[in-house]
Amino acid sequence: MFTSSLRNVREGSAAAQAGAGTGLLAGRTAIITGAAGPNGLGRAMARLFAAQGAQVAILDLDKTQAADAAVDIGVGHIGLACDVTDMAACEDVVRQLDTRWGRIDILVNNAGLTQSLGVMDIEHHNFNAVIDVNLRGTLQMSQAVIPRMRTGGKGSIINLSSIAALSGGTVFSGAHYCAAKAGVLGLTKALARELAPDRVRVNAICPGFIATDFTKARLAPGMLSDILTGIPLGRAGAPDDVAGCALFLASDLSAYCTGIEISANGGALIH
Ligand SMILES: NC(=O)c1ccc[n+]([C@@H]2O[C@H](COP(=O)([O-])OP(=O)(O)OC[C@H]3O[C@@H](n4cnc5c(N)ncnc54)[C@H](O)[C@@H]3O)[C@@H](O)[C@H]2O)c1
């Protein structure tokens, strides 16, 4: 039901955008990391933000995939290569976008990496890779945009954490991923406090079980029905369910929210 109401928002606002340039994000610019995959959460957010009037930059590891994704969401968007674990790359793309747009309003730290490993199987390189993309990448992209948002006197940073940070994980996530995503929540709260005087809001989303290529590829036979019995709403989440939460946090609808986390998990974790 939520997905179909989002579809209405998308269609309605696309029409509005074609007309008067309105929409919840009209005139705003948004950077979304890790958004090149056709069925991931980042692409769903990019599509919805574009339909709501934002100019969107899709960042991902592969330049061609990022550029194709930008074309897919409509005219006037841009796709760039950026490895969020590389601080120089983060600063470089933000410099390019600042030159192009003259302002940066929204950053979604969506790029992520998960590995399902038991604790004794987590090696040094596993830990580094998962911490680097999920936690260091979130810090570094935030550091790259914060000076511009401060200058603009306003901004919204949205960090993708996970139900794993709150519950201790699932079949899809090892302890290092849980720790990285819990770190993202701590980072979110600290940045929210530090940046509030600059009117830069920082919030997090904790998705539960969302049907993406990643989760579908790892579902053994019979697993889905087991997972669904633990979800009171009785279905897997869709990328659009998470995109709707991101739109709320990106827009002025959430103007008085900072340092919060929104759980999008169908009731799988009610506490
Ligand atoms: N799918 C779920 O059920 C779920 C649940 C909870 C949290 N999340 C989180 O939501 C976010 C998106 O998840 P998804 O399912 O769409 O994942 P996904 O694997 O489809 O997308 C992640 C994207 O990040 C990109 N990426 C990886 N390393 C990168 C790097 N160093 N620099 C830039 N980009 C990089 C990948 O190329 C990919 O396009 C992730 O942070 C994930 O941890 C997802």
Ligand as a Chemical Component Dictionary entry (heavy atoms), coordinates in Angstrom:
data_LIG
# 
_chem_comp.id                   LIG 
_chem_comp.type                 NON-POLYMER 
_chem_comp.pdbx_formal_charge   0 
_chem_comp.three_letter_code    LIG 
# 
loop_
_chem_comp_atom.comp_id 
_chem_comp_atom.atom_id 
_chem_comp_atom.alt_atom_id 
_chem_comp_atom.type_symbol 
_chem_comp_atom.charge 
_chem_comp_atom.model_Cartn_x 
_chem_comp_atom.model_Cartn_y 
_chem_comp_atom.model_Cartn_z 
_chem_comp_atom.pdbx_ordinal 
LIG N1  N1  N 0  18.937 -4.474 1.049  1  
LIG C1  C1  C 0  18.689 -4.569 2.337  2  
LIG O1  O1  O 0  17.896 -5.422 2.775  3  
LIG C2  C2  C 0  19.378 -3.636 3.326  4  
LIG C3  C3  C 0  19.041 -3.738 4.676  5  
LIG C4  C4  C 0  19.648 -2.893 5.593  6  
LIG C5  C5  C 0  20.578 -1.948 5.168  7  
LIG N2  N2  N 1  20.889 -1.861 3.851  8  
LIG C6  C6  C 0  21.883 -0.838 3.458  9  
LIG O2  O2  O 0  21.335 -0.009 2.455  10 
LIG C7  C7  C 0  22.356 0.400  1.538  11 
LIG C8  C8  C 0  21.981 -0.007 0.125  12 
LIG O3  O3  O 0  21.741 -1.403 0.101  13 
LIG P1  P1  P 0  21.435 -2.210 -1.255 14 
LIG O4  O4  O 0  20.741 -3.464 -0.867 15 
LIG O5  O5  O -1 20.815 -1.320 -2.264 16 
LIG O6  O6  O 0  22.917 -2.613 -1.659 17 
LIG P2  P2  P 0  23.579 -2.851 -3.076 18 
LIG O7  O7  O 0  24.693 -3.826 -2.836 19 
LIG O8  O8  O 0  22.559 -3.135 -4.121 20 
LIG O9  O9  O 0  24.176 -1.401 -3.376 21 
LIG C9  C9  C 0  25.333 -0.922 -2.767 22 
LIG C10 C10 C 0  26.055 -0.049 -3.783 23 
LIG O10 O10 O 0  27.219 0.477  -3.157 24 
LIG C11 C11 C 0  28.243 0.479  -4.117 25 
LIG N3  N3  N 0  29.552 0.510  -3.453 26 
LIG C12 C12 C 0  30.183 -0.489 -2.796 27 
LIG N4  N4  N 0  31.378 -0.074 -2.349 28 
LIG C13 C13 C 0  31.480 1.230  -2.709 29 
LIG C14 C14 C 0  32.490 2.216  -2.530 30 
LIG N5  N5  N 0  33.636 1.942  -1.900 31 
LIG N6  N6  N 0  32.270 3.464  -3.029 32 
LIG C15 C15 C 0  31.118 3.741  -3.683 33 
LIG N7  N7  N 0  30.145 2.855  -3.889 34 
LIG C16 C16 C 0  30.326 1.607  -3.413 35 
LIG C17 C17 C 0  28.036 -0.794 -4.932 36 
LIG O11 O11 O 0  28.700 -0.717 -6.183 37 
LIG C18 C18 C 0  26.518 -0.819 -5.032 38 
LIG O12 O12 O 0  26.046 -0.145 -6.187 39 
LIG C19 C19 C 0  23.645 -0.251 2.031  40 
LIG O13 O13 O 0  24.350 0.669  2.854  41 
LIG C20 C20 C 0  23.156 -1.430 2.859  42 
LIG O14 O14 O 0  24.083 -1.826 3.821  43 
LIG C21 C21 C 0  20.318 -2.672 2.907  44 
# 
loop_
_chem_comp_bond.comp_id 
_chem_comp_bond.atom_id_1 
_chem_comp_bond.atom_id_2 
_chem_comp_bond.value_order 
_chem_comp_bond.pdbx_ordinal 
LIG N1  C1  SING 1  
LIG C1  O1  DOUB 2  
LIG C1  C2  SING 3  
LIG C2  C3  SING 4  
LIG C2  C21 DOUB 5  
LIG C3  C4  DOUB 6  
LIG C4  C5  SING 7  
LIG C5  N2  DOUB 8  
LIG N2  C6  SING 9  
LIG N2  C21 SING 10 
LIG C6  O2  SING 11 
LIG C6  C20 SING 12 
LIG O2  C7  SING 13 
LIG C7  C8  SING 14 
LIG C7  C19 SING 15 
LIG C8  O3  SING 16 
LIG O3  P1  SING 17 
LIG P1  O4  DOUB 18 
LIG P1  O5  SING 19 
LIG P1  O6  SING 20 
LIG O6  P2  SING 21 
LIG P2  O7  DOUB 22 
LIG P2  O8  SING 23 
LIG P2  O9  SING 24 
LIG O9  C9  SING 25 
LIG C9  C10 SING 26 
LIG C10 O10 SING 27 
LIG C10 C18 SING 28 
LIG O10 C11 SING 29 
LIG C11 N3  SING 30 
LIG C11 C17 SING 31 
LIG N3  C12 SING 32 
LIG N3  C16 SING 33 
LIG C12 N4  DOUB 34 
LIG N4  C13 SING 35 
LIG C13 C14 SING 36 
LIG C13 C16 DOUB 37 
LIG C14 N5  SING 38 
LIG C14 N6  DOUB 39 
LIG N6  C15 SING 40 
LIG C15 N7  DOUB 41 
LIG N7  C16 SING 42 
LIG C17 O11 SING 43 
LIG C17 C18 SING 44 
LIG C18 O12 SING 45 
LIG C19 O13 SING 46 
LIG C19 C20 SING 47 
LIG C20 O14 SING 48 
# 
